[in-house]
Amino acid sequence: MRSSSMPDPPLTTGEYEVFLSFRGPDVRQTFADCLYHFLIHSKIRTFRDEEELRKGEEIAPSLVQAISESKILIPIFSQNYASSKWCLQELAKMVECWKKQGKGGGRTTILPIFYLVDPRDVRHQEGAYEEAFRRHSLKQDQQTIKQWKEALLEVGKMKGWHVAGSDGDSLLRTNYTLLTDELVGIDVHVNKVVQLLNLDAASEMIVGIHGMGGIGKTTIAKTVFNKVCTHFDRCCFIEDVRETLLKADGVVVLQNKIISGVLRYDHCNVNNASEGIHMMVDRICKHRVLIVLDDVDAKFEFDKIFGKLGNFSSKSRFIITTRDKRALELLQTDKLHEPGGMSHDHSLQLLSKHAFKMDNPPNEYTALAEKFLKVAAGLPLALKVVGSLLFRTDTNFWRAKLKELKEVPTVEVQQILRISYNELTPNEKQIFLDIACVFIGDYKEVPFYMWSSCDFNPEIGMRTLVNRSLVRIDEEGQFGMHDHLRDLGRAIVNEEDVQNPCKRSRIWSNENALDMLANREGGDQVEVLRVDMRKNEARHEFTEKEFKNLSRLRYLEVNYGRLSGDFKEVLPSLCCLRLHSCDSIPTDLHLKKLVILDLSFCPIKEGWRGWQGIQVFNSILFCVSLLSFHCPLG
């Protein structure tokens, strides 16, 4: 605790990740102290203000800086929080920073905790909060009072935690753990994996969870992670490993994810695999670490990512999930667990959670639910998706869907998932297929702008896709999708023309994209095109001739290529243009419908003439130009 005679400590940029604001006498020795030490133990840099040691009428510059630089702002609303003018000043500053960064769209997040106080009292200044403002109004000007009340109203409406008595202990156990799906029937699997981890043993160890897609491997791994993470110095959970390694420079991309996760860096910029291994050995191996690698295939090579397993602490642990048991055999581990299908009771509970938001179906649905269980055959993914589809529907709808499901083979999950796809509106189908083909792992902002310009109504469509468990958006705003659902979306596109990929609406395969452009076979069927030249020794040069017939193309992404020629009369429907690390860019782009322009790491100089052709149109909403001197549209 600081002495009242000591000055506020100087802050360095990025020193804190979390800022705690609370009324000291209410919670310092109880909840706030526990939360603070939990965050510190979790290696989260946390600023805790000693509010009762304040001097003067205004909050110090060091506190303002701590608030503005912290990523997460946590006000703990207690009974007497509003009686402190310093707490209210801090809250107003939090809201100001949050609004400046786009109300949650930036990097600042406000996570309110309502400790033994009704959130309605906070929102509307009732109860003790009303009395506190009555006293403040005798000393403070009306503008200040208004600002404080608006801040309380704004934060009081946010989703937070309402802590009542012993609930505080539960909050501290779950507040900074991974979000998981409904935890139905997995205790036996979790206990088995924890037993295999043998946390007290002093030996390097890899534990594998293997089984078919949709069986619940990721949910089990996340639950184990939550249960044992406090036994380790550093932890990270890396999803979609197989998908990551398919990317150009996939090993380096994965290393950056792991190092960022373990060391809690916002961005890690390892440039090559050997540098990544060196950083692992130098910065990570000395710690007792828990690393979960989700969705690994047989091509995964541990040594190329991490270096030798023997470099790590003997108390470190790796959990690997995979569909392919061979991936674990190649890692020479015999610590394996294969979850089977769900029992009847657990299947019924999981279906009911998604269809009715309760553990069991109403009586009038019981017989129908039993029939759906036979169709799902104990597969958690099928139960979850089908249950979401049936949510808030009558028995007639259930009977119709049951008949439809019985007409497809029960062993083919993709066919079951297709039923949910068939229920989507045309706009929702467009969004689903776009994500499945090109936007998995991408941030939502760019496609949202494009979909809006195409009148796809992305806000409504995305709500439906998320509610039906067809798409997920993580806390960072990135799109995710189960592998089966991704495969379903791509299969639907492939079926548009089985023999000729150039006649399909979306082309994401480099091989197909290059064939189409080289042979100039593309026509007005193509709406989305992505081509990546990083793995090609010679960078291909494309001219307007390759794109001349793509009259309906709305999304174009070219990585590490070259574009030249006269583009004035081509791509009339293009809404989004993303050129990454391209050697040359045409200067006469006349794209009347363009709303997204991304020229990241392209050689844009002060005098580049391309801006003139683009600026004649006023439709651009979003522009990125990294490593450039000048971006007049940004």
N, C-alpha and C positions, 0 to 999 in steps of 0.2 A: 504494500500500500504506500502511495506517495505521501510524503509530509506536506502539510499545507503551505510550508515555506518554500517548497521546491518548485521551480518553474516547470511548465509543461514540457515533456520530453520532445526533442526534435524528431521528425519523421522523415524517412527516406522513401522515395517513390516506390510504391508497391509493397511496403513493409507489411501491411495487414491484408488479410483475406476476408475477415469477418469483423463487424463492429457491433458490440453489444450495448444497448441503451436500456437502463433500468433505474428504478428508484431504490437506492441503496438500502435503507432501513427495512424495506418490504421483503427483498429477496436475496440480498447479497450473501448472507450466511446460509442460504438454503438452495433454492433452485438455480439462481444465477451463478453461484459459485460452482455447483456441480456441472452445469452446462459449460462454463468456462474451462474447467479442468478436463472435461471430456474432449472439448475441441483441441486443447493444447496436446493432450495425449494422442489425438488422431493426427498430429502434425499439421494442424490448421492454424495459421497465424491469426490470432484474435486480439482485438483491442477491447479492453474493459475499462470504461470510464468510471472513476470514483466520483460520482456526482456530488456527494456531500462535501467534498473538499474544494469545490469551485470557489473562485473569487470573482468579484465584479458582477456586472449585469449581463454580459454577452459571453457566448461560448468562445473559447480560445481558438486562434488560427490553427493550432495543431490538431484540435478536434475536428474542425471543418475539413482539414486535409485528410484526416483519417477516414471520415465519412465519405468524402468524394472519391477516395482511392480504393475503398473496400468493395469487394464484389457482392458480398451478402450483408445486408443490414437487418439486425434482429432487435426490434423493440419488444421488451417484455412488459406488457401492460399489467400492472398490479393495481391494487385498490387505491393507492396514493400516487400513482404515476403522474396524474395530471396536476397534482399539487406542486410539482417541481417545475419552475419556469425553464430550468436548464434542460430537463427531459423534453419539454415541449419544443424548445428551440432546436434540439437535436432532431426531433421527429420532423419538424418543418424542413430542416436541411436535408434529411433523408428523402422526403417527398420531392423536394426541388431537384436533387440529383437524379432521382428515378425518372422524373418527367423530362429532364434534359436528354436522357438517353432513350426516349421513346416508350415510356411506360412499360418497362419490362423487355422491350425489344433489344436494348443494349446489354451491357454486361452487368448492370446493377440489378439486384433482386432484393425485395423487401419481404421478409418472412416473419410476420407478427406472431407473438405468443401471448395468449390471453390467460394470465395466471390468476386463478381464483377470482376472475372478474367476467361479467357477461359482455360478449363482444358488442351487444346492442348498446350497452352503457358507454362504450368507447365511441361507437359511431355517432350516437346522438347526444353525447354528453349528459347522461342521466346518472342518477344515484350519486356516488361519491364524486364523479367527474363533474356533475352539475354544480355541486357545492364548491369544488375547486375553482371553477370558472367564475363563480360568483365572487370569490375572494380576489381572483386575478383582475376582474373588471374594475376593482377599486384602485388599482395601481397601474394597470397597463392601458395603452391606447387601443381604440377600437380596431384599428387596422391589424395590430399584432394579435388581438383576440380572434379576429376573423381568420387570420392565417393559421393559427393553432387549431381552430375548430375544423377548418377545411382539411388540414393534415390528418386529424383524427378520423374524420369521415372517410377520407380516401383510403387510409391504411385499415380502418375498421371493416371495410368492405372486402379486403383481400382474403384469400384463402390462407388460413393459418392453423394454429393449434390451440384448442381450448383445454387448458390444463386444470384439472380439479383434484386437489389433494395428492394422493399417491400416483395419479396419472403422470406426474412429472418424471418419475423414475422410468416409466414406460417410454415416455417421449425421448429421454436421453438414450435409450437403447435403440430406438428406431430412426431418429431424426436424420442421421447421416449414414444410413445403410441403403443398399440398393433396393429399388422398387421391383417387386416380383408380381407374377400373376397370382390368381387365387390359390392359396396354399391348401389344396385338397388332396389328402391321401399320400403325402410325400414324406411324412415323418420317418417311415422305415427306410426310405432311400437316403434321406439326409443323415440319419444315424449311421448307416452303413458307410457312407463316404467319410464322415468324421472319424469313424473307427479306422478306416484305411489310411487316413492322414497321419495317425499315430503321432500326435503333436508333441509328445514327450520324448520321442526318439531323436537321436542325434545322427541322422543319416539323410543324405539328399534323397528326395522322393518325388515322384510324379504319380499322381492318381488320375485315372481315366474314367470318364462316364461315356458310354457308347450306346447307340441304339438308333432306331429309325427316326426320321424327321417327325416332329410333332409329339414325341413321346414324353417330353417334359424335361429334357436334359438341362436346358438353360435355366429353367425355374429351380431345379434341384441345385445346380451350381451356385446360383445367386443366394439361395437360402443357406447353403453351407458357408458361403462367403460371409454373409451377415452374422452367422453364428460364431465363426472362429476368428474374424478379422482382428479382434482386440488382442489376440495372442501374438501379433506380428508388429514389427516396427513400421513397415510400409506395405501397402496393398494396392492392387489395381485389378480391374475386371475388363478384359479386352474382348469385345464382341466381333463377330463376322471376320474371323481370322482368314478363313479360306477366301472370302471375297476380297479382302485387303491384299492378299498375296497374288491375286490375279492381276492387280493393277501394275502398270509400269513402275519399276523401282519399288515393288511391293514390300520387299524385305526392309528397305529403309523406312518406308511409310509405317510399317508395323513397329519397327524399333522406336521411331519417334513417338508413337502412341504409348508404348510401354514405358519409355523413359519419362514422358510427360505425366503419365498416370502415377507412377511410383514416386517421382520426385515432386509432384504437384506443380509442374510448370504449366503455364498457359500454352506455350508453344515451344517445341523442341526442334532444333534445326540440324539434326545429324545429316551429313551430306552423302555418306557411303556406308556400306555394311561394316567395314573394318573399324571405322570411327565409332559406329554404334556399339560394337562389341567392346571397344576400349572404354567407352563411357559406362557401359554396363559394369565392367570389371572395376572401374575406378570409383563409381558413384553408388552402385546398387548392391553389388555382391557382398559388401561388408555388413549390410543390414539383414535382419531376419525378415524375409519378404514372403508375401502370399500373392501369387500371380495366377489368375484364371484366364485361360485361352479358350474362348468359346467358338465352336464350329471349325475344327481343324480337319484337314484331309491328309491322305497318305503322302502328299508332296511336301508336307511340312518338315523342315529340317531344323532341329533345335539348335545345333551348333552354329548354323549360319545366322541365327537371330541373336542368341545369347552368348555364344562361346561355349566353353566346356561347362557341363553341369557341376563339376567339382570345384569351379571357381566360387560357387555360391555358399553361403553359410549352411552348415549342416542342419540348421533348424528351419531353413526356407522350404516352401512347398509350392508345387505347381499342380493345378487342376486343369485337365484338358477334356473338353467335350467333343465328340465326333460321331458322325454316322458310320464311319469306316473303322472297324476294329483294327484293321491293319496299320492304321496310323499310330496306334498305341503299341502294337507289336514292334514296329520300327524304332520306337523310343525305348524299347527293352524294359517296359514296366509290366509287372504282373499284378499291380494294384488296380483292379478293374471292377467296375460296377455297371451292370446293364439293367436299367429299369424296365419292367414289363408293362403290359396294359393295365389300366385301372380296374379295380374291383367294381362289382355291380353297384354297391352302395356309394362308393366314391364317385363313380360315373354319374349316378343320379344327382348327387350333391353338386357336382361341377356344372352339369347341364342346367340345374335349377338356379344356380347362382347367376348364370348369364341370361336365362329366359325369364326369371321371376324376381331376381335379387333376393332370394331366400334359399334355404338349404333343401327344401322339398317342394315338389309341385303341388298346386291346389288339387283337390280331389278329382275335379272334372278333367284334369289333364294327366292324371297318373297313368292310365292305360296307354295313352298316346306317348308319354315320355318313355315308357318301357320299350316301345317299338323303336323309338329313336336311338335308344341305347344299343340295340342290336345293330343298327346301321353304323353307328360310330365305332363299334367294336373296341371300346376301351381306350381309344386314342384321344388324349387330352386336347390336342389342337382341334380335332373334328368336333368334340363336345363343345369347346369354347366358341368356335365359329358358328356352328349350327344353333347353339343356344342364343347367341347374339342376334342371329337372323330371326329367331322366333320371339324375341322380346316384344312384349305388349301386342301380341297378335291373338286372335280368337281361335277356337278349336277348328273351325273350318279351314283356316289358313294352315294350321298344323297338319290336318289330314291331306291337304293338297301338296304340301311340301314333303310329307312322308311318302306319298305315292311317287313323287318326282325322284326322291332319293333312292327308292327301291328299284328304279329303272337303271341305276348305274351300279357297277361292281363295288361292293363295300370295301374291298382291299385297296382301291385306288383313291387315295385321299384327294388328289387333284380334282377328281370328278365331284367329290362332295363339296369341295371349296368352290367349284364352278357354279353351284347352285346360288351361293351368295353373290357371285359376280352377276349372274343373270337377273338378280333383283335390283341392280343399280340402274339409275337413269343414264341416258346417253352421255351427259356431261361427267357423271361420276365414273363411268367406264373409261372415258378419255383420260381422266386424272389418274385412275388406277393403273392403266397401261403405261402412261408416261413414267410413273414412279417405278414400276416393275422393270422397265427397259433401261432407263437412264438416270433416275434421280435417287436411287437408294444410296444413303450416306451423304446426300447433298443437303444443304441448308434450304429451308422452305421459302425464303424470300424471293429468290429469282424465279422459280416456277410459279409462285403465287402471282407475281406481276404478269407473267405470260398468260396464265390461265384466265386472269381477269380481263386481259385485253382480248382474249378469244371468247369472252362471255360464257366461260365454263362455271361461273359461280363457285370459286374454290372454297370460300368459307363454309358454305352449306355442304358442298361435296366432301370436303375433308372431315367435317363433323360426322357424316355418315360412314365414311371409310374407317375412321378411328373407332366409332361406336360399334361397328360390325367386326372389329378386330382384323380388318384387312390391311391396315396401315398403322404404323405407330410413329409418333414424333417424340424424340427424347427431350431431355431438359435443355439441351443446347439448340433445339429447333431443327434437328436433322431427321430425315426420313429413314425409317426402318421397315422391314417387311420380312416375314418368315420365308425361308427358302422355298417351301412348297407354294406359297402365294406368288413369289417372284417367278417361279417356274411356270405357274399357271398363266400369269400375265404374258410371259414371253411365248408360251405355247399358243395362246389365243392369237397373238400377232403373226406367228409363223403359219397358222392355219389360213391366213388371208390369201396366201399363195404358196402352197407347199413346195412347188418346183422352183419358183423364181423369187429369191429374197428381195430383188430390186423392185418388186411390185407390192411390197408390204408398206404399211403406214409408218413403221418405226424401224430404223436400222442402227443397231448399236455395236454389232460385231465388226471389228476392223477389216476382217477378210471380206465380208459382204460389202462394207462401205467402199473399200478400195476397188473391188470388182465393178461396182456400180459406177463409180466416178471414172475409172479407167476406160470402161466400155461405153460410157455416156448412156446408160440404160435407164436411168432414173426418170420417172414420170410424175404425173400429178397425184399419184397415190401416196407419195412419201411426204410425211409431215414432220418427222423428227429424225435427225441424222447426227451421229457422233463418229468422229474418226480421230485416232490417236497414233502419232507417228514416232513415239519415243523409242520403240523397239526396232525401228527401221534404220539401217545404216545410213541410207541416203534419204533426205527429206523430200517428199513428193511436192511438186509444185502444181497447184490447181489454178485454173483460169475460169473465166465466166462460162466457157463452153461446157465444162463438166456440170455446171449448175443450171444451165439454160432451161431445162425442161422441168425443173422442180418448182412449179408454180404454186404449190400448196405448202411448201416447206415453211414451218413456223418456228422451228428450233434448229440451230446449226452450231455445233461445237467442233472446233478443229484444234488439236494439240500438237505442237512441234511440227507444223507444216509450213507451206508457203502459199500465199494467195496473190495472184497478180492478174492484170487485165482490166477490161472495162466492165464493171458490174452495174452500170447505170440502168440497164433494162432487164435485170434478172432479180429473182427472189422477191417478188412483189408482196408475198404474204408473210415475210419473215418478221417475227416478233422479238426473237431473242438471238443475239449473235455473241458467241463466246469464243474468242481466239486466245489461246494460252501459249506463250512462248513461241509464237510464229515469227519466222525470220523476216517475212515481208507481208504487208497488208495493202490491199488496193486503196487508192485515195479517192475513188469516185463511187462511194457507196451511197446510193439513193434509195433508202429503205423507208418507205412511207409509214409502215406499220410498226417500226421498231420501238420497243419499250425497254429492252435490256441490252446494254452494250458492255461487254467485258473484254478488255484488251490486256489482261494481266500478263506482265513480263514480256510484252511486245515492245519493239524498238520505236516507241513514240517519242518524237523530239519536239522541241519548241515550235519548229516551223512546219510540222506535219500538215499537209494540205487536206488530209482526210476529214478534219473537223468541219470544213466548209460545206462539204456535200451532205453531212449528217445534220448540221445545225439548221438547215432550211426547214426541217420538220420539228414540231414542238411536242412530239409524243413521248420522247424518252423520259422514263421515270427513274432509271437506275443506271449508273455508269461507273465502271471500275477501270482504272488504268494504273497498274502498279509499275514502279520503276520508270515512271515517265516524268518529264519536267512540267507537264502542262495538261490539264484536263478541264477544259472550259465547260463541259457538260455536267461534271460531277457535282 
